[in-house]
Amino acid sequence: MKKFFLFLISFIALFTVTQILSGLLLTNLYTPNLSASWSSTTQLPQTAYFGNTTFMPTLILAVFSVVVAYFMPHLFKRFSKR
């Protein structure tokens, strides 16, 4: 049960940190272009289609967090023996 809680806490922490870091990275790399945004409004469709989103980046971050969180108890066990 202790390993489960350690895994759960590690997963939640790593997933949260990776989401925050990816958000900061995307925010820092975004460069707004006001003239291009106003000229592109004429090409926008009149209706909005919901459901064309992808969940692949979130899935990749979740799998990465699970893999790292799985090995965290092993690292803690190794360092606690010393």
C-alpha positions in Angstrom: 0.0 0.0 0.0 2.9 2.3 0.7 4.3 1.7 -2.8 0.9 2.6 -4.3 0.7 5.9 -2.5 4.3 6.7 -3.4 3.5 5.9 -7.0 0.3 8.0 -6.9 2.0 11.0 -5.4 4.9 10.7 -7.8 2.6 10.5 -10.8 0.5 13.4 -9.8 3.5 15.6 -9.0 5.3 14.7 -12.2 2.3 15.1 -14.4 1.5 18.5 -12.9 5.1 19.7 -13.3 5.3 18.5 -16.9 2.0 20.3 -17.7 3.1 23.5 -16.1 6.5 23.4 -17.9 4.9 22.7 -21.2 2.5 25.6 -20.7 5.4 27.9 -19.8 7.3 26.8 -22.8 4.4 27.4 -25.1 3.7 30.7 -23.6 7.3 31.8 -23.9 7.6 30.7 -27.5 4.3 32.4 -28.7 4.9 35.6 -30.7 1.7 37.5 -31.4 1.3 39.1 -34.8 -1.5 41.6 -34.7 -1.6 42.3 -38.5 -1.8 38.6 -39.4 -4.5 37.9 -36.8 -6.8 40.7 -38.1 -6.3 39.6 -41.8 -7.0 36.0 -41.0 -10.5 36.8 -39.5 -12.0 36.9 -42.9 -11.0 33.3 -43.5 -12.6 31.9 -40.3 -15.7 29.7 -40.8 -19.0 30.9 -39.4 -19.6 27.7 -37.5 -17.4 26.1 -34.8 -16.7 22.4 -34.9 -16.0 20.8 -31.6 -14.4 17.4 -31.5 -11.4 17.9 -33.8 -9.0 18.1 -30.8 -6.1 15.7 -30.2 -5.2 14.3 -26.9 -1.8 12.8 -28.0 0.5 15.4 -26.2 -1.4 14.9 -23.0 -1.2 11.1 -23.4 2.5 11.2 -24.1 3.1 13.3 -20.9 0.9 11.0 -18.9 2.8 7.9 -20.1 6.1 9.6 -19.4 4.9 10.5 -15.9 3.7 7.0 -15.2 7.1 5.5 -16.3 9.0 7.9 -14.1 6.6 7.5 -11.2 7.0 3.7 -11.5 10.7 3.9 -11.0 10.6 6.5 -8.1 9.9 3.9 -5.3 12.9 1.9 -6.6 15.1 5.0 -6.4 13.9 5.9 -2.9 14.5 2.3 -1.7 18.0 2.3 -3.1 18.9 5.7 -1.5 17.2 4.8 1.8 19.5 1.8 2.3 22.6 3.9 2.3 
